[in-house]
Amino acid sequence: MANKRITPEMVANALGIPVQTLRVAIQFEAYPFGKAFKKPGSSTYQYLFSPGAVREYLGDKLFDEMMGN
C-alpha cells in the first residue's frame, strides 16, 4: 500500500459521522487513533491519524475500503 495520507473526511465517512463531529472528538482525545495539533498563534487545528490504530479501530475490511484498496 502506498503511503496515502488519512484525512478527517476519510475517517468520518468510514465511521458514518459528520466530519466536524470527528474533529471535535479528536481534539478531546475521544478516539484512540488520532491527534489534533494547533500551532502557536494559530486558530486552526491540524489532524494526524495513525494508520495502524485506524486499521485496528475500523477493522481490515473497512480500513481497506476507506483507503481505496
Backbone atoms as SQL, in Angstrom:
CREATE TABLE atoms (id INTEGER PRIMARY KEY, chain TEXT, resi INTEGER, resn TEXT, atom TEXT, x REAL, y REAL, z REAL);
INSERT INTO atoms VALUES
  (1, 'A', 1, 'MET', 'N', 0.840, -1.184, 0.000),
  (2, 'A', 1, 'MET', 'CA', 0.000, 0.000, 0.000),
  (3, 'A', 1, 'MET', 'C', 0.882, 1.243, 0.000),
  (4, 'A', 2, 'ALA', 'N', 0.569, 2.157, -0.864),
  (5, 'A', 2, 'ALA', 'CA', 1.301, 3.420, -0.916),
  (6, 'A', 2, 'ALA', 'C', 1.004, 4.225, 0.337),
  (7, 'A', 3, 'ASN', 'N', 1.880, 5.151, 0.658),
  (8, 'A', 3, 'ASN', 'CA', 1.687, 5.993, 1.837),
  (9, 'A', 3, 'ASN', 'C', 0.684, 7.089, 1.522),
  (10, 'A', 4, 'LYS', 'N', -0.583, 6.757, 1.614),
  (11, 'A', 4, 'LYS', 'CA', -1.665, 7.704, 1.358),
  (12, 'A', 4, 'LYS', 'C', -2.033, 8.378, 2.669),
  (13, 'A', 5, 'ARG', 'N', -2.152, 9.672, 2.642),
  (14, 'A', 5, 'ARG', 'CA', -2.497, 10.422, 3.847),
  (15, 'A', 5, 'ARG', 'C', -3.955, 10.163, 4.238),
  (16, 'A', 6, 'ILE', 'N', -4.173, 9.943, 5.515),
  (17, 'A', 6, 'ILE', 'CA', -5.526, 9.737, 6.033),
  (18, 'A', 6, 'ILE', 'C', -6.062, 11.082, 6.497),
  (19, 'A', 7, 'THR', 'N', -7.209, 11.479, 5.955),
  (20, 'A', 7, 'THR', 'CA', -7.806, 12.772, 6.282),
  (21, 'A', 7, 'THR', 'C', -8.988, 12.603, 7.239),
  (22, 'A', 8, 'PRO', 'N', -9.357, 13.674, 7.941),
  (23, 'A', 8, 'PRO', 'CA', -10.549, 13.599, 8.789),
  (24, 'A', 8, 'PRO', 'C', -11.791, 13.209, 7.991),
  (25, 'A', 9, 'GLU', 'N', -11.892, 13.682, 6.757),
  (26, 'A', 9, 'GLU', 'CA', -13.052, 13.371, 5.929),
  (27, 'A', 9, 'GLU', 'C', -13.144, 11.866, 5.654),
  (28, 'A', 10, 'MET', 'N', -12.005, 11.242, 5.377),
  (29, 'A', 10, 'MET', 'CA', -11.981, 9.797, 5.109),
  (30, 'A', 10, 'MET', 'C', -12.453, 9.006, 6.323),
  (31, 'A', 11, 'VAL', 'N', -11.919, 9.352, 7.494),
  (32, 'A', 11, 'VAL', 'CA', -12.261, 8.611, 8.716),
  (33, 'A', 11, 'VAL', 'C', -13.719, 8.847, 9.096),
  (34, 'A', 12, 'ALA', 'N', -14.171, 10.088, 9.021),
  (35, 'A', 12, 'ALA', 'CA', -15.567, 10.397, 9.362),
  (36, 'A', 12, 'ALA', 'C', -16.518, 9.630, 8.451),
  (37, 'A', 13, 'ASN', 'N', -16.207, 9.579, 7.168),
  (38, 'A', 13, 'ASN', 'CA', -17.035, 8.853, 6.220),
  (39, 'A', 13, 'ASN', 'C', -17.069, 7.361, 6.580),
  (40, 'A', 14, 'ALA', 'N', -15.929, 6.795, 6.915),
  (41, 'A', 14, 'ALA', 'CA', -15.861, 5.374, 7.286),
  (42, 'A', 14, 'ALA', 'C', -16.665, 5.104, 8.558),
  (43, 'A', 15, 'LEU', 'N', -16.661, 6.053, 9.485),
  (44, 'A', 15, 'LEU', 'CA', -17.401, 5.893, 10.744),
  (45, 'A', 15, 'LEU', 'C', -18.881, 6.234, 10.597),
  (46, 'A', 16, 'GLY', 'N', -19.237, 6.930, 9.510),
  (47, 'A', 16, 'GLY', 'CA', -20.621, 7.334, 9.308),
  (48, 'A', 16, 'GLY', 'C', -21.046, 8.489, 10.188),
  (49, 'A', 17, 'ILE', 'N', -20.091, 9.399, 10.476),
  (50, 'A', 17, 'ILE', 'CA', -20.384, 10.562, 11.311),
  (51, 'A', 17, 'ILE', 'C', -19.966, 11.825, 10.569),
  (52, 'A', 18, 'PRO', 'N', -20.519, 12.979, 10.949),
  (53, 'A', 18, 'PRO', 'CA', -20.090, 14.240, 10.326),
  (54, 'A', 18, 'PRO', 'C', -18.616, 14.514, 10.626),
  (55, 'A', 19, 'VAL', 'N', -17.924, 15.109, 9.669),
  (56, 'A', 19, 'VAL', 'CA', -16.502, 15.373, 9.830),
  (57, 'A', 19, 'VAL', 'C', -16.231, 16.319, 11.002),
  (58, 'A', 20, 'GLN', 'N', -17.102, 17.301, 11.231),
  (59, 'A', 20, 'GLN', 'CA', -16.879, 18.219, 12.354),
  (60, 'A', 20, 'GLN', 'C', -16.996, 17.487, 13.691),
  (61, 'A', 21, 'THR', 'N', -17.879, 16.503, 13.763),
  (62, 'A', 21, 'THR', 'CA', -18.003, 15.696, 14.982),
  (63, 'A', 21, 'THR', 'C', -16.699, 14.959, 15.240),
  (64, 'A', 22, 'LEU', 'N', -16.120, 14.381, 14.192),
  (65, 'A', 22, 'LEU', 'CA', -14.846, 13.676, 14.349),
  (66, 'A', 22, 'LEU', 'C', -13.749, 14.638, 14.783),
  (67, 'A', 23, 'ARG', 'N', -13.688, 15.805, 14.155),
  (68, 'A', 23, 'ARG', 'CA', -12.636, 16.774, 14.511),
  (69, 'A', 23, 'ARG', 'C', -12.703, 17.151, 15.991),
  (70, 'A', 24, 'VAL', 'N', -13.891, 17.451, 16.476),
  (71, 'A', 24, 'VAL', 'CA', -14.042, 17.822, 17.888),
  (72, 'A', 24, 'VAL', 'C', -13.687, 16.633, 18.784),
  (73, 'A', 25, 'ALA', 'N', -14.133, 15.440, 18.405),
  (74, 'A', 25, 'ALA', 'CA', -13.818, 14.239, 19.193),
  (75, 'A', 25, 'ALA', 'C', -12.309, 14.020, 19.261),
  (76, 'A', 26, 'ILE', 'N', -11.605, 14.233, 18.158),
  (77, 'A', 26, 'ILE', 'CA', -10.146, 14.077, 18.155),
  (78, 'A', 26, 'ILE', 'C', -9.498, 15.148, 19.034),
  (79, 'A', 27, 'GLN', 'N', -10.017, 16.359, 19.000),
  (80, 'A', 27, 'GLN', 'CA', -9.473, 17.416, 19.860),
  (81, 'A', 27, 'GLN', 'C', -9.588, 17.050, 21.332),
  (82, 'A', 28, 'PHE', 'N', -10.655, 16.331, 21.690),
  (83, 'A', 28, 'PHE', 'CA', -10.879, 15.925, 23.084),
  (84, 'A', 28, 'PHE', 'C', -10.385, 14.511, 23.371),
  (85, 'A', 29, 'GLU', 'N', -9.602, 13.957, 22.429),
  (86, 'A', 29, 'GLU', 'CA', -8.990, 12.634, 22.578),
  (87, 'A', 29, 'GLU', 'C', -10.020, 11.542, 22.844),
  (88, 'A', 30, 'ALA', 'N', -11.172, 11.632, 22.177),
  (89, 'A', 30, 'ALA', 'CA', -12.239, 10.650, 22.350),
  (90, 'A', 30, 'ALA', 'C', -12.009, 9.378, 21.535),
  (91, 'A', 31, 'TYR', 'N', -11.132, 9.442, 20.535),
  (92, 'A', 31, 'TYR', 'CA', -10.790, 8.268, 19.736),
  (93, 'A', 31, 'TYR', 'C', -9.307, 7.961, 19.925),
  (94, 'A', 32, 'PRO', 'N', -8.950, 6.676, 19.880),
  (95, 'A', 32, 'PRO', 'CA', -7.558, 6.290, 20.146),
  (96, 'A', 32, 'PRO', 'C', -6.631, 6.363, 18.938),
  (97, 'A', 33, 'PHE', 'N', -7.100, 6.886, 17.812),
  (98, 'A', 33, 'PHE', 'CA', -6.310, 6.778, 16.587),
  (99, 'A', 33, 'PHE', 'C', -5.861, 8.093, 15.982),
  (100, 'A', 34, 'GLY', 'N', -6.135, 9.215, 16.613),
  (101, 'A', 34, 'GLY', 'CA', -5.757, 10.494, 16.025),
  (102, 'A', 34, 'GLY', 'C', -5.372, 11.525, 17.064),
  (103, 'A', 35, 'LYS', 'N', -4.682, 12.543, 16.583),
  (104, 'A', 35, 'LYS', 'CA', -4.280, 13.668, 17.431),
  (105, 'A', 35, 'LYS', 'C', -4.581, 14.963, 16.698),
  (106, 'A', 36, 'ALA', 'N', -4.944, 15.975, 17.460),
  (107, 'A', 36, 'ALA', 'CA', -5.172, 17.317, 16.918),
  (108, 'A', 36, 'ALA', 'C', -4.077, 18.234, 17.456),
  (109, 'A', 37, 'PHE', 'N', -3.489, 18.996, 16.556),
  (110, 'A', 37, 'PHE', 'CA', -2.419, 19.913, 16.921),
  (111, 'A', 37, 'PHE', 'C', -2.773, 21.316, 16.463),
  (112, 'A', 38, 'LYS', 'N', -2.448, 22.276, 17.317),
  (113, 'A', 38, 'LYS', 'CA', -2.641, 23.682, 16.949),
  (114, 'A', 38, 'LYS', 'C', -1.287, 24.364, 17.092),
  (115, 'A', 39, 'LYS', 'N', -0.817, 24.962, 16.010),
  (116, 'A', 39, 'LYS', 'CA', 0.459, 25.666, 16.054),
  (117, 'A', 39, 'LYS', 'C', 0.311, 26.925, 16.905),
  (118, 'A', 40, 'PRO', 'N', 1.367, 27.325, 17.614),
  (119, 'A', 40, 'PRO', 'CA', 1.311, 28.546, 18.407),
  (120, 'A', 40, 'PRO', 'C', 0.898, 29.742, 17.541),
  (121, 'A', 41, 'GLY', 'N', -0.050, 30.494, 18.034),
  (122, 'A', 41, 'GLY', 'CA', -0.537, 31.666, 17.327),
  (123, 'A', 41, 'GLY', 'C', -1.582, 31.380, 16.260),
  (124, 'A', 42, 'SER', 'N', -1.905, 30.094, 16.067),
  (125, 'A', 42, 'SER', 'CA', -2.888, 29.717, 15.054),
  (126, 'A', 42, 'SER', 'C', -4.234, 29.442, 15.707),
  (127, 'A', 43, 'SER', 'N', -5.285, 29.618, 14.941),
  (128, 'A', 43, 'SER', 'CA', -6.623, 29.305, 15.453),
  (129, 'A', 43, 'SER', 'C', -7.163, 28.017, 14.847),
  (130, 'A', 44, 'THR', 'N', -6.386, 27.390, 13.964),
  (131, 'A', 44, 'THR', 'CA', -6.849, 26.166, 13.310),
  (132, 'A', 44, 'THR', 'C', -6.038, 24.960, 13.762),
  (133, 'A', 45, 'TYR', 'N', -6.681, 23.806, 13.723),
  (134, 'A', 45, 'TYR', 'CA', -6.041, 22.552, 14.099),
  (135, 'A', 45, 'TYR', 'C', -5.576, 21.806, 12.858),
  (136, 'A', 46, 'GLN', 'N', -4.549, 21.013, 13.055),
  (137, 'A', 46, 'GLN', 'CA', -4.125, 20.027, 12.069),
  (138, 'A', 46, 'GLN', 'C', -4.337, 18.668, 12.708),
  (139, 'A', 47, 'TYR', 'N', -4.662, 17.669, 11.897),
  (140, 'A', 47, 'TYR', 'CA', -5.007, 16.345, 12.408),
  (141, 'A', 47, 'TYR', 'C', -4.050, 15.308, 11.860),
  (142, 'A', 48, 'LEU', 'N', -3.620, 14.428, 12.746),
  (143, 'A', 48, 'LEU', 'CA', -2.708, 13.352, 12.384),
  (144, 'A', 48, 'LEU', 'C', -3.339, 12.037, 12.819),
  (145, 'A', 49, 'PHE', 'N', -3.402, 11.088, 11.891),
  (146, 'A', 49, 'PHE', 'CA', -4.000, 9.790, 12.167),
  (147, 'A', 49, 'PHE', 'C', -2.954, 8.694, 12.021),
  (148, 'A', 50, 'SER', 'N', -2.918, 7.795, 12.982),
  (149, 'A', 50, 'SER', 'CA', -2.041, 6.631, 12.926),
  (150, 'A', 50, 'SER', 'C', -2.723, 5.559, 12.084),
  (151, 'A', 51, 'PRO', 'N', -2.146, 5.208, 10.922),
  (152, 'A', 51, 'PRO', 'CA', -2.783, 4.192, 10.082),
  (153, 'A', 51, 'PRO', 'C', -3.021, 2.867, 10.811),
  (154, 'A', 52, 'GLY', 'N', -2.062, 2.429, 11.601),
  (155, 'A', 52, 'GLY', 'CA', -2.224, 1.171, 12.328),
  (156, 'A', 52, 'GLY', 'C', -3.363, 1.229, 13.328),
  (157, 'A', 53, 'ALA', 'N', -3.470, 2.348, 14.037),
  (158, 'A', 53, 'ALA', 'CA', -4.537, 2.497, 15.029),
  (159, 'A', 53, 'ALA', 'C', -5.902, 2.644, 14.361),
  (160, 'A', 54, 'VAL', 'N', -5.952, 3.343, 13.213),
  (161, 'A', 54, 'VAL', 'CA', -7.218, 3.467, 12.483),
  (162, 'A', 54, 'VAL', 'C', -7.642, 2.093, 11.975),
  (163, 'A', 55, 'ARG', 'N', -6.695, 1.325, 11.442),
  (164, 'A', 55, 'ARG', 'CA', -6.997, -0.027, 10.953),
  (165, 'A', 55, 'ARG', 'C', -7.522, -0.903, 12.090),
  (166, 'A', 56, 'GLU', 'N', -6.878, -0.829, 13.233),
  (167, 'A', 56, 'GLU', 'CA', -7.302, -1.629, 14.384),
  (168, 'A', 56, 'GLU', 'C', -8.719, -1.249, 14.818),
  (169, 'A', 57, 'TYR', 'N', -9.025, 0.038, 14.815),
  (170, 'A', 57, 'TYR', 'CA', -10.341, 0.515, 15.248),
  (171, 'A', 57, 'TYR', 'C', -11.436, 0.145, 14.249),
  (172, 'A', 58, 'LEU', 'N', -11.155, 0.339, 12.951),
  (173, 'A', 58, 'LEU', 'CA', -12.161, 0.107, 11.919),
  (174, 'A', 58, 'LEU', 'C', -12.257, -1.360, 11.494),
  (175, 'A', 59, 'GLY', 'N', -11.178, -2.076, 11.625),
  (176, 'A', 59, 'GLY', 'CA', -11.102, -3.428, 11.086),
  (177, 'A', 59, 'GLY', 'C', -10.503, -3.389, 9.691),
  (178, 'A', 60, 'ASP', 'N', -9.948, -4.513, 9.272),
  (179, 'A', 60, 'ASP', 'CA', -9.242, -4.565, 7.995),
  (180, 'A', 60, 'ASP', 'C', -10.126, -4.205, 6.805),
  (181, 'A', 61, 'LYS', 'N', -11.317, -4.766, 6.740),
  (182, 'A', 61, 'LYS', 'CA', -12.185, -4.564, 5.571),
  (183, 'A', 61, 'LYS', 'C', -12.566, -3.096, 5.404),
  (184, 'A', 62, 'LEU', 'N', -13.060, -2.482, 6.468),
  (185, 'A', 62, 'LEU', 'CA', -13.479, -1.076, 6.391),
  (186, 'A', 62, 'LEU', 'C', -12.289, -0.159, 6.143),
  (187, 'A', 63, 'PHE', 'N', -11.152, -0.477, 6.763),
  (188, 'A', 63, 'PHE', 'CA', -9.958, 0.334, 6.544),
  (189, 'A', 63, 'PHE', 'C', -9.539, 0.265, 5.072),
  (190, 'A', 64, 'ASP', 'N', -9.496, -0.937, 4.515),
  (191, 'A', 64, 'ASP', 'CA', -9.106, -1.087, 3.120),
  (192, 'A', 64, 'ASP', 'C', -10.073, -0.363, 2.186),
  (193, 'A', 65, 'GLU', 'N', -11.368, -0.413, 2.472),
  (194, 'A', 65, 'GLU', 'CA', -12.352, 0.325, 1.675),
  (195, 'A', 65, 'GLU', 'C', -12.101, 1.827, 1.764),
  (196, 'A', 66, 'MET', 'N', -11.830, 2.295, 2.973),
  (197, 'A', 66, 'MET', 'CA', -11.570, 3.721, 3.175),
  (198, 'A', 66, 'MET', 'C', -10.338, 4.165, 2.376),
  (199, 'A', 67, 'MET', 'N', -9.328, 3.310, 2.324),
  (200, 'A', 67, 'MET', 'CA', -8.084, 3.647, 1.631),
  (201, 'A', 67, 'MET', 'C', -8.165, 3.400, 0.137),
  (202, 'A', 68, 'GLY', 'N', -9.284, 2.842, -0.332),
  (203, 'A', 68, 'GLY', 'CA', -9.454, 2.607, -1.756),
  (204, 'A', 68, 'GLY', 'C', -8.800, 1.336, -2.247),
  (205, 'A', 69, 'ASN', 'N', -8.590, 0.384, -1.347),
  (206, 'A', 69, 'ASN', 'CA', -7.968, -0.900, -1.722),
  (207, 'A', 69, 'ASN', 'C', -9.019, -1.947, -1.971);
